Amino acid sequence: MSQALTQLIQLLSLKPLGNGIFQGESQDLGLPQVFGGQVLAQSLAAAMAVVSEERWLHSCHAYFLRAGSAKLPIAYETELLHEGNSFTAASVTAKQEGETLLRVTASFHIDEQGFEHQVAVPEMEAPEQFYSEADLLAQMATMLPEHLRPLFNSERAFNVRLKYPNNPFQGHQLPAEQQLWVKTNGVLSHRRLQQCLLAYFSDFHCITTMLHPHECGVFEQKVRFATLDHSIRFHREFDFSQWLFFDIQSLNASGARGLASAQVFSQDGKLVATYSQEGLIRPI
């Protein structure tokens, strides 16, 4: 297992403070604020800590309300909203210095058998035919201030291959879509942990895909961006240490907001998750 993945798993291990409140440390990715995927994943870890283990996360809906600091810890306040025979619903409020950063509602379900169907599997080119994100980031490191270069050259928690590379400092026009092959750089076994890691990763590539048609990179000075809301549905069990195929489509941009929707498939074509995100993409 890579050191980066080990550190990420440790980041998702929250400290209980009592009364359904947990504390998580923050990770500095070189962004102006704490990474939204971290806050979402830690919120789900907090919800999982108060829901019985035989119930599995099947959906979550999150609203990002304020940007947080990567230099400060975050408190996660949980509340059980409902516990029925088959489903449990919980809410989590993420706070930093008393200010609410994010509020998420999560629903858990026992394993059940039922009807089965899914959307058609898109054409999936082999991972080797896509670009290595780690290689692309290493090349871009030379364009960064010296104190940020180690972040782009460092070992990664995820092995990512992408179809459409784009320069975040000088974007060029691309289709309003992205396709990725992704797996963790290490073997995993815990089902709930894998769901948290997928939630963490799902905050990458949504806003960049929204910007594809507009010749704009996320680090250009002509755009302000932020995640507004994010929802995930888990359909089937999966192994994130094996390749997963992410098919991301940006369905709309209007009113300074963009929308991205993604389907996640296993290598054998099973639909394991879907998610969507609305983001602020404000020209300035």
KOLTOR-769013 format. One record per residue (C-alpha): residue number from 1; x, y, z; residue in one letter. Coordinates in nm, 3 decimals, decimal comma. Example, Ala and Ser with C-alpha at 12.3 -4.5 7.8 and 13.67 -1.06 7.14 Angstrom:
2
rec k->1 X->1,230 Y->-0,450 Z->0,780 r->A
rec k->2 X->1,367 Y->-0,106 Z->0,714 r->S
END
This chain:
284
rec k->1 X->0,000 Y->0,000 Z->0,000 r->M
rec k->2 X->0,134 Y->0,343 Z->-0,092 r->S
rec k->3 X->0,221 Y->0,583 Z->0,189 r->Q
rec k->4 X->-0,020 Y->0,837 Z->0,039 r->A
rec k->5 X->-0,309 Y->0,588 Z->0,062 r->L
rec k->6 X->-0,212 Y->0,495 Z->0,417 r->T
rec k->7 X->-0,216 Y->0,863 Z->0,513 r->Q
rec k->8 X->-0,554 Y->0,913 Z->0,345 r->L
rec k->9 X->-0,702 Y->0,619 Z->0,536 r->I
rec k->10 X->-0,565 Y->0,768 Z->0,859 r->Q
rec k->11 X->-0,729 Y->1,099 Z->0,762 r->L
rec k->12 X->-1,065 Y->0,920 Z->0,747 r->L
rec k->13 X->-1,015 Y->0,775 Z->1,096 r->S
rec k->14 X->-1,199 Y->1,024 Z->1,315 r->L
rec k->15 X->-1,151 Y->1,096 Z->1,684 r->K
rec k->16 X->-1,468 Y->1,046 Z->1,894 r->P
rec k->17 X->-1,543 Y->1,347 Z->2,116 r->L
rec k->18 X->-1,863 Y->1,209 Z->2,272 r->G
rec k->19 X->-2,235 Y->1,280 Z->2,217 r->N
rec k->20 X->-2,215 Y->1,178 Z->1,851 r->G
rec k->21 X->-1,945 Y->1,433 Z->1,770 r->I
rec k->22 X->-1,620 Y->1,340 Z->1,592 r->F
rec k->23 X->-1,309 Y->1,531 Z->1,493 r->Q
rec k->24 X->-1,108 Y->1,496 Z->1,175 r->G
rec k->25 X->-0,776 Y->1,646 Z->1,076 r->E
rec k->26 X->-0,739 Y->1,843 Z->0,753 r->S
rec k->27 X->-0,521 Y->1,772 Z->0,453 r->Q
rec k->28 X->-0,334 Y->2,045 Z->0,265 r->D
rec k->29 X->-0,351 Y->1,980 Z->-0,110 r->L
rec k->30 X->-0,216 Y->2,324 Z->-0,202 r->G
rec k->31 X->-0,566 Y->2,464 Z->-0,261 r->L
rec k->32 X->-0,689 Y->2,796 Z->-0,117 r->P
rec k->33 X->-0,930 Y->2,597 Z->0,103 r->Q
rec k->34 X->-0,973 Y->2,247 Z->0,242 r->V
rec k->35 X->-1,060 Y->1,991 Z->-0,029 r->F
rec k->36 X->-1,435 Y->1,931 Z->-0,042 r->G
rec k->37 X->-1,392 Y->1,559 Z->-0,105 r->G
rec k->38 X->-1,212 Y->1,529 Z->0,229 r->Q
rec k->39 X->-1,498 Y->1,697 Z->0,419 r->V
rec k->40 X->-1,755 Y->1,481 Z->0,242 r->L
rec k->41 X->-1,564 Y->1,155 Z->0,305 r->A
rec k->42 X->-1,504 Y->1,239 Z->0,671 r->Q
rec k->43 X->-1,873 Y->1,327 Z->0,710 r->S
rec k->44 X->-1,967 Y->0,985 Z->0,575 r->L
rec k->45 X->-1,716 Y->0,821 Z->0,810 r->A
rec k->46 X->-1,887 Y->1,001 Z->1,099 r->A
rec k->47 X->-2,231 Y->0,883 Z->0,983 r->A
rec k->48 X->-2,102 Y->0,526 Z->0,952 r->M
rec k->49 X->-1,974 Y->0,541 Z->1,309 r->A
rec k->50 X->-2,327 Y->0,585 Z->1,446 r->V
rec k->51 X->-2,509 Y->0,340 Z->1,215 r->V
rec k->52 X->-2,505 Y->-0,036 Z->1,277 r->S
rec k->53 X->-2,251 Y->-0,220 Z->1,065 r->E
rec k->54 X->-2,500 Y->-0,451 Z->0,891 r->E
rec k->55 X->-2,643 Y->-0,147 Z->0,711 r->R
rec k->56 X->-2,458 Y->-0,010 Z->0,411 r->W
rec k->57 X->-2,452 Y->0,341 Z->0,271 r->L
rec k->58 X->-2,665 Y->0,356 Z->-0,043 r->H
rec k->59 X->-2,704 Y->0,733 Z->-0,093 r->S
rec k->60 X->-2,592 Y->1,069 Z->0,036 r->C
rec k->61 X->-2,675 Y->1,431 Z->-0,043 r->H
rec k->62 X->-2,441 Y->1,711 Z->0,060 r->A
rec k->63 X->-2,452 Y->2,090 Z->0,049 r->Y
rec k->64 X->-2,126 Y->2,281 Z->0,074 r->F
rec k->65 X->-2,199 Y->2,605 Z->0,261 r->L
rec k->66 X->-1,860 Y->2,759 Z->0,338 r->R
rec k->67 X->-1,498 Y->2,710 Z->0,244 r->A
rec k->68 X->-1,285 Y->2,570 Z->0,525 r->G
rec k->69 X->-0,919 Y->2,597 Z->0,616 r->S
rec k->70 X->-0,678 Y->2,311 Z->0,552 r->A
rec k->71 X->-0,481 Y->2,418 Z->0,858 r->K
rec k->72 X->-0,753 Y->2,348 Z->1,116 r->L
rec k->73 X->-0,940 Y->2,035 Z->1,231 r->P
rec k->74 X->-1,310 Y->1,987 Z->1,156 r->I
rec k->75 X->-1,584 Y->1,876 Z->1,397 r->A
rec k->76 X->-1,858 Y->1,643 Z->1,270 r->Y
rec k->77 X->-2,189 Y->1,651 Z->1,457 r->E
rec k->78 X->-2,412 Y->1,351 Z->1,384 r->T
rec k->79 X->-2,785 Y->1,295 Z->1,429 r->E
rec k->80 X->-2,984 Y->0,977 Z->1,368 r->L
rec k->81 X->-3,296 Y->1,088 Z->1,181 r->L
rec k->82 X->-3,472 Y->0,755 Z->1,143 r->H
rec k->83 X->-3,403 Y->0,388 Z->1,210 r->E
rec k->84 X->-3,651 Y->0,145 Z->1,055 r->G
rec k->85 X->-3,654 Y->-0,227 Z->0,983 r->N
rec k->86 X->-3,450 Y->-0,186 Z->0,663 r->S
rec k->87 X->-3,322 Y->0,171 Z->0,644 r->F
rec k->88 X->-3,139 Y->0,416 Z->0,868 r->T
rec k->89 X->-3,104 Y->0,786 Z->0,789 r->A
rec k->90 X->-2,845 Y->1,011 Z->0,950 r->A
rec k->91 X->-2,736 Y->1,371 Z->0,911 r->S
rec k->92 X->-2,390 Y->1,516 Z->0,966 r->V
rec k->93 X->-2,293 Y->1,880 Z->1,005 r->T
rec k->94 X->-1,928 Y->1,964 Z->0,948 r->A
rec k->95 X->-1,808 Y->2,266 Z->1,146 r->K
rec k->96 X->-1,484 Y->2,456 Z->1,179 r->Q
rec k->97 X->-1,444 Y->2,718 Z->1,452 r->E
rec k->98 X->-1,822 Y->2,711 Z->1,500 r->G
rec k->99 X->-1,904 Y->2,782 Z->1,133 r->E
rec k->100 X->-2,090 Y->2,524 Z->0,926 r->T
rec k->101 X->-1,893 Y->2,407 Z->0,622 r->L
rec k->102 X->-2,113 Y->2,124 Z->0,497 r->L
rec k->103 X->-2,436 Y->1,945 Z->0,578 r->R
rec k->104 X->-2,495 Y->1,593 Z->0,450 r->V
rec k->105 X->-2,783 Y->1,348 Z->0,479 r->T
rec k->106 X->-2,695 Y->0,980 Z->0,437 r->A
rec k->107 X->-2,918 Y->0,675 Z->0,405 r->S
rec k->108 X->-2,817 Y->0,318 Z->0,491 r->F
rec k->109 X->-2,988 Y->-0,006 Z->0,388 r->H
rec k->110 X->-2,957 Y->-0,373 Z->0,479 r->I
rec k->111 X->-2,845 Y->-0,610 Z->0,202 r->D
rec k->112 X->-3,151 Y->-0,733 Z->0,014 r->E
rec k->113 X->-3,224 Y->-0,928 Z->-0,304 r->Q
rec k->114 X->-3,458 Y->-0,780 Z->-0,567 r->G
rec k->115 X->-3,505 Y->-0,688 Z->-0,932 r->F
rec k->116 X->-3,190 Y->-0,619 Z->-1,134 r->E
rec k->117 X->-3,124 Y->-0,397 Z->-1,437 r->H
rec k->118 X->-2,881 Y->-0,122 Z->-1,525 r->Q
rec k->119 X->-2,788 Y->0,127 Z->-1,793 r->V
rec k->120 X->-2,592 Y->0,004 Z->-2,095 r->A
rec k->121 X->-2,216 Y->-0,005 Z->-2,044 r->V
rec k->122 X->-2,032 Y->0,266 Z->-2,243 r->P
rec k->123 X->-1,738 Y->0,178 Z->-2,463 r->E
rec k->124 X->-1,445 Y->0,131 Z->-2,227 r->M
rec k->125 X->-1,098 Y->0,166 Z->-2,375 r->E
rec k->126 X->-0,821 Y->-0,011 Z->-2,183 r->A
rec k->127 X->-0,651 Y->0,184 Z->-1,900 r->P
rec k->128 X->-0,321 Y->0,165 Z->-2,088 r->E
rec k->129 X->-0,473 Y->0,373 Z->-2,369 r->Q
rec k->130 X->-0,538 Y->0,667 Z->-2,136 r->F
rec k->131 X->-0,292 Y->0,922 Z->-1,998 r->Y
rec k->132 X->-0,130 Y->0,874 Z->-1,657 r->S
rec k->133 X->-0,245 Y->1,158 Z->-1,431 r->E
rec k->134 X->0,064 Y->1,117 Z->-1,211 r->A
rec k->135 X->0,291 Y->1,172 Z->-1,512 r->D
rec k->136 X->0,091 Y->1,476 Z->-1,623 r->L
rec k->137 X->0,105 Y->1,630 Z->-1,275 r->L
rec k->138 X->0,479 Y->1,573 Z->-1,254 r->A
rec k->139 X->0,523 Y->1,758 Z->-1,583 r->Q
rec k->140 X->0,312 Y->2,050 Z->-1,457 r->M
rec k->141 X->0,512 Y->2,073 Z->-1,134 r->A
rec k->142 X->0,776 Y->2,282 Z->-1,311 r->T
rec k->143 X->0,512 Y->2,554 Z->-1,367 r->M
rec k->144 X->0,433 Y->2,585 Z->-0,995 r->L
rec k->145 X->0,589 Y->2,790 Z->-0,715 r->P
rec k->146 X->0,867 Y->2,590 Z->-0,551 r->E
rec k->147 X->0,673 Y->2,529 Z->-0,226 r->H
rec k->148 X->0,393 Y->2,356 Z->-0,419 r->L
rec k->149 X->0,606 Y->2,132 Z->-0,640 r->R
rec k->150 X->0,633 Y->1,845 Z->-0,388 r->P
rec k->151 X->0,251 Y->1,815 Z->-0,386 r->L
rec k->152 X->0,248 Y->1,748 Z->-0,761 r->F
rec k->153 X->0,554 Y->1,521 Z->-0,757 r->N
rec k->154 X->0,456 Y->1,317 Z->-0,455 r->S
rec k->155 X->0,328 Y->0,962 Z->-0,437 r->E
rec k->156 X->-0,047 Y->0,933 Z->-0,500 r->R
rec k->157 X->-0,325 Y->0,752 Z->-0,316 r->A
rec k->158 X->-0,498 Y->0,672 Z->-0,648 r->F
rec k->159 X->-0,372 Y->0,543 Z->-0,979 r->N
rec k->160 X->-0,564 Y->0,755 Z->-1,232 r->V
rec k->161 X->-0,573 Y->0,726 Z->-1,610 r->R
rec k->162 X->-0,768 Y->0,988 Z->-1,801 r->L
rec k->163 X->-0,886 Y->1,029 Z->-2,159 r->K
rec k->164 X->-0,874 Y->1,409 Z->-2,189 r->Y
rec k->165 X->-0,575 Y->1,585 Z->-2,030 r->P
rec k->166 X->-0,608 Y->1,961 Z->-1,991 r->N
rec k->167 X->-0,370 Y->2,229 Z->-1,872 r->N
rec k->168 X->-0,515 Y->2,378 Z->-1,549 r->P
rec k->169 X->-0,318 Y->2,701 Z->-1,609 r->F
rec k->170 X->-0,417 Y->2,745 Z->-1,975 r->Q
rec k->171 X->-0,710 Y->2,528 Z->-2,069 r->G
rec k->172 X->-0,807 Y->2,433 Z->-2,421 r->H
rec k->173 X->-1,148 Y->2,342 Z->-2,556 r->Q
rec k->174 X->-1,255 Y->1,982 Z->-2,503 r->L
rec k->175 X->-1,580 Y->1,782 Z->-2,513 r->P
rec k->176 X->-1,803 Y->1,827 Z->-2,207 r->A
rec k->177 X->-1,703 Y->1,486 Z->-2,077 r->E
rec k->178 X->-1,421 Y->1,292 Z->-1,912 r->Q
rec k->179 X->-1,346 Y->0,923 Z->-1,884 r->Q
rec k->180 X->-1,119 Y->0,780 Z->-1,617 r->L
rec k->181 X->-0,981 Y->0,450 Z->-1,500 r->W
rec k->182 X->-0,912 Y->0,469 Z->-1,126 r->V
rec k->183 X->-0,791 Y->0,232 Z->-0,856 r->K
rec k->184 X->-0,629 Y->0,275 Z->-0,518 r->T
rec k->185 X->-0,254 Y->0,230 Z->-0,486 r->N
rec k->186 X->-0,299 Y->-0,054 Z->-0,241 r->G
rec k->187 X->-0,528 Y->-0,344 Z->-0,157 r->V
rec k->188 X->-0,844 Y->-0,270 Z->0,043 r->L
rec k->189 X->-1,098 Y->-0,500 Z->0,204 r->S
rec k->190 X->-1,335 Y->-0,291 Z->0,419 r->H
rec k->191 X->-1,655 Y->-0,208 Z->0,230 r->R
rec k->192 X->-1,736 Y->0,112 Z->0,417 r->R
rec k->193 X->-1,381 Y->0,244 Z->0,377 r->L
rec k->194 X->-1,402 Y->0,188 Z->0,002 r->Q
rec k->195 X->-1,724 Y->0,389 Z->-0,010 r->Q
rec k->196 X->-1,555 Y->0,676 Z->0,176 r->C
rec k->197 X->-1,258 Y->0,666 Z->-0,062 r->L
rec k->198 X->-1,485 Y->0,674 Z->-0,366 r->L
rec k->199 X->-1,672 Y->0,970 Z->-0,214 r->A
rec k->200 X->-1,338 Y->1,145 Z->-0,157 r->Y
rec k->201 X->-1,225 Y->1,086 Z->-0,514 r->F
rec k->202 X->-1,560 Y->1,183 Z->-0,666 r->S
rec k->203 X->-1,496 Y->1,551 Z->-0,591 r->D
rec k->204 X->-1,207 Y->1,549 Z->-0,837 r->F
rec k->205 X->-1,272 Y->1,604 Z->-1,211 r->H
rec k->206 X->-1,632 Y->1,732 Z->-1,188 r->C
rec k->207 X->-1,560 Y->2,105 Z->-1,214 r->I
rec k->208 X->-1,269 Y->2,051 Z->-1,452 r->T
rec k->209 X->-1,510 Y->1,864 Z->-1,682 r->T
rec k->210 X->-1,764 Y->2,149 Z->-1,658 r->M
rec k->211 X->-1,492 Y->2,384 Z->-1,786 r->L
rec k->212 X->-1,391 Y->2,166 Z->-2,084 r->H
rec k->213 X->-1,608 Y->2,343 Z->-2,345 r->P
rec k->214 X->-1,496 Y->2,689 Z->-2,232 r->H
rec k->215 X->-1,118 Y->2,680 Z->-2,290 r->E
rec k->216 X->-1,060 Y->2,736 Z->-1,920 r->C
rec k->217 X->-0,838 Y->2,562 Z->-1,667 r->G
rec k->218 X->-0,928 Y->2,553 Z->-1,298 r->V
rec k->219 X->-0,618 Y->2,748 Z->-1,193 r->F
rec k->220 X->-0,668 Y->3,032 Z->-1,440 r->E
rec k->221 X->-0,739 Y->3,374 Z->-1,294 r->Q
rec k->222 X->-1,047 Y->3,421 Z->-1,514 r->K
rec k->223 X->-1,272 Y->3,180 Z->-1,319 r->V
rec k->224 X->-1,386 Y->3,134 Z->-0,961 r->R
rec k->225 X->-1,498 Y->2,782 Z->-0,876 r->F
rec k->226 X->-1,646 Y->2,596 Z->-0,580 r->A
rec k->227 X->-1,850 Y->2,282 Z->-0,516 r->T
rec k->228 X->-2,210 Y->2,372 Z->-0,427 r->L
rec k->229 X->-2,376 Y->2,034 Z->-0,381 r->D
rec k->230 X->-2,287 Y->1,671 Z->-0,435 r->H
rec k->231 X->-2,487 Y->1,347 Z->-0,428 r->S
rec k->232 X->-2,378 Y->0,984 Z->-0,456 r->I
rec k->233 X->-2,570 Y->0,659 Z->-0,492 r->R
rec k->234 X->-2,400 Y->0,325 Z->-0,432 r->F
rec k->235 X->-2,567 Y->0,044 Z->-0,629 r->H
rec k->236 X->-2,341 Y->-0,260 Z->-0,589 r->R
rec k->237 X->-2,043 Y->-0,370 Z->-0,385 r->E
rec k->238 X->-1,706 Y->-0,300 Z->-0,549 r->F
rec k->239 X->-1,333 Y->-0,340 Z->-0,502 r->D
rec k->240 X->-1,159 Y->-0,004 Z->-0,539 r->F
rec k->241 X->-0,818 Y->-0,173 Z->-0,548 r->S
rec k->242 X->-0,923 Y->-0,300 Z->-0,894 r->Q
rec k->243 X->-0,981 Y->-0,066 Z->-1,190 r->W
rec k->244 X->-1,310 Y->0,125 Z->-1,190 r->L
rec k->245 X->-1,429 Y->0,312 Z->-1,500 r->F
rec k->246 X->-1,567 Y->0,666 Z->-1,443 r->F
rec k->247 X->-1,781 Y->0,810 Z->-1,723 r->D
rec k->248 X->-1,835 Y->1,180 Z->-1,643 r->I
rec k->249 X->-2,064 Y->1,408 Z->-1,846 r->Q
rec k->250 X->-2,119 Y->1,779 Z->-1,792 r->S
rec k->251 X->-2,487 Y->1,812 Z->-1,878 r->L
rec k->252 X->-2,528 Y->2,187 Z->-1,841 r->N
rec k->253 X->-2,368 Y->2,521 Z->-1,762 r->A
rec k->254 X->-2,579 Y->2,833 Z->-1,702 r->S
rec k->255 X->-2,616 Y->3,111 Z->-1,448 r->G
rec k->256 X->-2,250 Y->3,075 Z->-1,339 r->A
rec k->257 X->-2,320 Y->2,713 Z->-1,234 r->R
rec k->258 X->-2,222 Y->2,387 Z->-1,399 r->G
rec k->259 X->-2,359 Y->2,036 Z->-1,361 r->L
rec k->260 X->-2,167 Y->1,710 Z->-1,392 r->A
rec k->261 X->-2,302 Y->1,357 Z->-1,368 r->S
rec k->262 X->-2,098 Y->1,037 Z->-1,349 r->A
rec k->263 X->-2,149 Y->0,663 Z->-1,377 r->Q
rec k->264 X->-1,894 Y->0,426 Z->-1,223 r->V
rec k->265 X->-1,849 Y->0,074 Z->-1,359 r->F
rec k->266 X->-1,639 Y->-0,224 Z->-1,257 r->S
rec k->267 X->-1,416 Y->-0,381 Z->-1,522 r->Q
rec k->268 X->-1,677 Y->-0,649 Z->-1,588 r->D
rec k->269 X->-1,939 Y->-0,383 Z->-1,664 r->G
rec k->270 X->-2,140 Y->-0,368 Z->-1,341 r->K
rec k->271 X->-2,275 Y->-0,025 Z->-1,248 r->L
rec k->272 X->-2,144 Y->0,024 Z->-0,894 r->V
rec k->273 X->-2,220 Y->0,392 Z->-0,829 r->A
rec k->274 X->-2,355 Y->0,712 Z->-0,978 r->T
rec k->275 X->-2,297 Y->1,068 Z->-0,861 r->Y
rec k->276 X->-2,368 Y->1,426 Z->-0,961 r->S
rec k->277 X->-2,231 Y->1,763 Z->-0,864 r->Q
rec k->278 X->-2,333 Y->2,123 Z->-0,919 r->E
rec k->279 X->-2,050 Y->2,370 Z->-0,899 r->G
rec k->280 X->-1,994 Y->2,742 Z->-0,915 r->L
rec k->281 X->-1,797 Y->2,831 Z->-1,231 r->I
rec k->282 X->-1,813 Y->3,209 Z->-1,229 r->R
rec k->283 X->-1,619 Y->3,402 Z->-1,498 r->P
rec k->284 X->-1,431 Y->3,698 Z->-1,349 r->I
END
